[in-house]
């Protein structure tokens, strides 16, 4: 897991160098590095394809709570990494809205020129935020191999990183809404596996599409009111910062 986080930080810092220091287009750079990362992971991981992990992380049921019907198995019989996801949701929400550093981060996202004028290191803050995001993405990716599937294969995440990106838009950059969206997506994914297990007479390819179709439908509904997205999205999202301006 630590190695996965380190890899995520390395890729995010490369992205940061290209877009923050070299001022490359963020969307084009992100797409290019995504393609590069897929190929790099396939090349580096080729000797490990389909090899089972020698160790994993077992679930830690919470006494009493894990015996509750439905929610017990869903929320209180998880691995430490799953619990960490909920903890990080609370930590990030607290950091963004209850700390001075979080206020600085949000000010850099809203108006980097103003933040720069009062002495905040805009580029440094953006590098830090990008590295943190890379660490969390690396942790999430390594979760699939180490905890959930116990093996590695090419394209193991099946594009769920794009779902995470869509969830940010769905949540309009609000941590609470993001948690709800993530749980809804997880529920749809779980329903897909359940339907396959009980033998629902529907092609497996269609069932595999359900989480992505649900995401597209939600994004279409949200996009009907673009003012909601513009109201909550950081005002300088995707815009380069020129320190001398």
Wavefront OBJ file of the C-alpha trace (Angstrom):
o trace
v 0.000 0.000 0.000
v 2.841 2.381 0.807
v 4.477 1.544 -2.524
v 1.195 2.277 -4.282
v 0.967 5.643 -2.551
v 4.570 6.420 -3.506
v 3.839 5.587 -7.148
v 0.754 7.809 -7.043
v 2.770 10.687 -5.589
v 5.473 10.254 -8.241
v 2.939 10.414 -11.077
v 1.122 13.351 -9.502
v 4.366 15.299 -9.088
v 5.162 14.648 -12.745
v 1.734 15.999 -13.594
v 2.329 18.958 -11.282
v 5.663 19.746 -12.914
v 4.113 19.767 -16.376
v 1.058 21.869 -15.532
v 2.253 24.031 -12.639
v 5.849 24.684 -13.594
v 5.757 24.229 -17.371
v 2.158 25.561 -17.624
v 0.960 22.781 -19.936
v -2.746 22.321 -20.562
v -4.153 20.398 -17.604
v -6.751 18.331 -19.462
v -4.402 17.284 -22.266
v -1.617 16.526 -19.784
v -3.924 14.481 -17.580
v -5.131 12.376 -20.500
v -1.579 11.866 -21.765
v -0.274 10.778 -18.370
v -3.245 8.455 -17.943
v -2.379 6.655 -21.173
v 1.302 6.664 -20.204
v 0.502 5.279 -16.757
v -1.613 2.449 -18.141
v 1.215 1.387 -20.437
v 3.885 1.778 -17.767
v 1.954 -0.290 -15.211
v 1.342 -3.000 -17.818
v 5.052 -3.145 -18.618
v 6.290 -3.097 -15.018
v 3.600 -5.484 -13.811
v 3.872 -8.035 -16.617
v 5.861 -10.560 -14.490
v 3.165 -10.363 -11.792
v 0.095 -10.779 -13.995
v -2.505 -12.998 -12.274
v 0.004 -13.968 -9.555
v -1.747 -14.236 -6.193
v -0.497 -11.976 -3.411
v 1.356 -13.779 -0.644
v -0.347 -11.724 2.063
v -3.437 -9.596 2.374
v -5.293 -7.512 4.954
v -8.092 -9.265 6.800
v -11.381 -7.715 7.846
v -11.766 -6.247 11.323
v -15.404 -6.764 12.397
v -16.513 -4.313 15.060
v -18.035 -6.311 17.969
v -21.755 -5.791 18.274
v -22.125 -3.481 15.287
v -21.007 -6.108 12.779
v -24.002 -8.277 13.810
v -26.576 -5.697 12.783
v -28.768 -6.746 9.854
v -27.716 -5.432 6.425
v -25.552 -2.516 7.588
v -23.479 -4.711 9.892
v -21.783 -6.573 7.062
v -21.772 -3.527 4.796
v -20.245 -0.945 7.144
v -18.861 -2.637 10.240
v -17.131 -5.760 8.893
v -14.528 -4.014 6.792
v -10.757 -4.022 6.509
v -8.639 -1.277 8.116
v -8.201 0.310 4.682
v -11.974 0.591 4.289
v -12.277 2.222 7.700
v -9.439 4.539 6.704
v -11.507 5.716 3.734
v -14.267 6.912 6.068
v -11.710 8.463 8.400
v -10.073 10.332 5.520
v -13.472 11.655 4.454
v -13.871 13.209 7.912
v -10.256 14.434 8.017
v -10.428 16.089 4.605
v -13.753 17.746 5.415
v -12.365 19.025 8.721
v -9.156 20.224 7.033
v -10.938 22.109 4.260
v -13.520 23.897 6.396
v -12.120 24.015 9.924
v -8.427 24.840 9.556
v -6.435 27.838 8.414
v -4.444 25.672 5.992
v -7.718 24.484 4.444
v -8.830 28.088 4.056
v -5.551 28.855 2.280
v -6.035 25.863 -0.015
v -9.560 26.952 -0.913
v -8.432 30.533 -1.469
v -5.751 29.314 -3.872
v -8.447 27.420 -5.768
v -10.787 30.391 -5.842
v -8.422 33.284 -6.539
v -4.721 32.441 -6.786
v -3.831 36.026 -7.664
v -5.320 37.321 -4.413
v -3.691 34.502 -2.441
v -0.349 35.347 -4.059
v -0.766 39.047 -3.277
v -1.038 38.338 0.442
v 2.015 36.104 0.456
v 0.690 32.554 0.073
v 2.872 30.198 -2.029
v 0.295 29.354 -4.680
v 2.460 26.924 -6.636
v 3.638 25.189 -3.464
v 0.071 24.783 -2.212
v -1.019 23.345 -5.551
v 1.925 20.941 -5.569
v 0.986 19.772 -2.090
v -2.669 19.270 -2.989
v -1.713 17.401 -6.158
v 0.692 15.125 -4.270
v -1.958 14.348 -1.657
v -4.450 13.460 -4.367
v -1.853 11.218 -6.006
v -1.186 9.446 -2.710
v -4.894 8.744 -2.192
v -5.282 7.546 -5.788
v -2.286 5.247 -5.369
v -3.726 3.859 -2.156
v -7.077 3.240 -3.837
v -5.445 1.492 -6.786
v -3.277 -0.756 -4.655
v -6.363 -1.673 -2.602
v -7.661 -3.689 -5.542
v -4.550 -5.860 -5.711
v -3.731 -6.235 -2.032
v -7.134 -6.300 -0.345
v -9.976 -6.948 -2.754
v -8.784 -9.166 -5.620
v -5.500 -10.488 -4.160
v -3.763 -10.358 -7.537
v -2.601 -7.941 -10.189
v -3.564 -7.735 -13.816
v -3.559 -5.068 -16.472
v -6.430 -2.554 -16.217
v -7.343 -3.945 -12.802
v -9.221 -0.799 -11.787
v -11.498 -1.061 -14.867
v -11.697 2.705 -15.284
v -13.028 3.409 -11.808
v -10.655 6.345 -11.514
v -12.830 8.107 -14.068
v -15.838 7.336 -11.888
v -14.053 9.005 -8.979
v -13.537 12.073 -11.150
v -17.208 12.070 -12.124
v -18.194 11.753 -8.463
v -16.408 15.021 -7.709
v -18.627 16.760 -10.276
v -21.672 14.877 -8.970
v -20.850 16.110 -5.459
v -20.169 19.656 -6.689
v -16.921 19.625 -4.711
v -18.623 18.975 -1.366
v -17.214 16.133 0.800
v -20.595 15.125 2.238
v -22.183 14.739 -1.173
v -19.112 12.900 -2.378
v -19.535 10.285 0.333
v -23.175 9.773 -0.638
v -22.242 9.473 -4.311
v -19.483 6.977 -3.574
v -21.832 4.837 -1.485
v -24.461 4.927 -4.239
v -21.910 3.868 -6.836
v -20.716 1.109 -4.523
v -24.307 -0.047 -4.058
v -24.848 -0.237 -7.821
v -21.591 -2.152 -8.195
v -22.610 -4.538 -5.426
v -26.017 -5.043 -7.047
v -24.227 -6.010 -10.245
v -22.237 -8.749 -8.480
v -25.312 -9.907 -6.564
v -27.328 -10.215 -9.769
v -24.585 -12.310 -11.324
v -24.366 -14.522 -8.231
v -28.107 -15.306 -8.093
v -28.249 -15.962 -11.822
v -30.372 -13.074 -13.064
v -31.011 -13.823 -16.776
v -29.262 -10.694 -18.031
v -25.995 -10.682 -20.004
v -23.017 -10.096 -17.714
v -21.757 -7.383 -20.047
v -24.924 -5.394 -19.422
v -24.625 -5.821 -15.662
v -21.007 -4.657 -15.807
v -22.204 -1.498 -17.554
v -24.651 -0.557 -14.783
v -22.293 1.504 -12.548
v -21.063 3.528 -15.509
v -24.543 4.011 -16.959
v -25.759 5.199 -13.559
v -22.870 7.685 -13.399
v -23.650 9.041 -16.864
v -27.332 9.448 -16.005
v -26.502 11.334 -12.807
v -24.059 13.634 -14.617
v -26.643 14.365 -17.314
v -29.210 15.292 -14.682
v -26.736 17.524 -12.867
v -25.631 19.193 -16.093
v -29.192 20.371 -16.701
v -28.429 23.097 -14.155
v -24.871 24.260 -14.899
v -25.234 27.115 -12.423
v -25.067 24.602 -9.566
v -21.716 23.316 -10.789
v -20.319 26.794 -11.411
v -21.506 27.973 -7.994
v -19.576 25.312 -6.082
v -16.620 24.553 -8.354
v -13.351 26.373 -7.573
v -13.318 29.533 -9.673
v -9.771 28.921 -10.936
v -10.227 25.217 -11.657
v -7.991 24.183 -14.547
v -6.549 27.665 -14.997
v -2.757 28.196 -14.993
v -1.235 30.597 -12.517
v 1.249 33.249 -13.599
v 3.061 34.448 -10.522
v 4.283 37.658 -12.101
v 0.820 38.714 -13.250
l 1 2 3 4 5 6 7 8 9 10 11 12 13 14 15 16 17 18 19 20 21 22 23 24 25 26 27 28 29 30 31 32 33 34 35 36 37 38 39 40 41 42 43 44 45 46 47 48 49 50 51 52 53 54 55 56 57 58 59 60 61 62 63 64 65 66 67 68 69 70 71 72 73 74 75 76 77 78 79 80 81 82 83 84 85 86 87 88 89 90 91 92 93 94 95 96 97 98 99 100 101 102 103 104 105 106 107 108 109 110 111 112 113 114 115 116 117 118 119 120 121 122 123 124 125 126 127 128 129 130 131 132 133 134 135 136 137 138 139 140 141 142 143 144 145 146 147 148 149 150 151 152 153 154 155 156 157 158 159 160 161 162 163 164 165 166 167 168 169 170 171 172 173 174 175 176 177 178 179 180 181 182 183 184 185 186 187 188 189 190 191 192 193 194 195 196 197 198 199 200 201 202 203 204 205 206 207 208 209 210 211 212 213 214 215 216 217 218 219 220 221 222 223 224 225 226 227 228 229 230 231 232 233 234 235 236 237 238 239 240 241 242 243 244 245
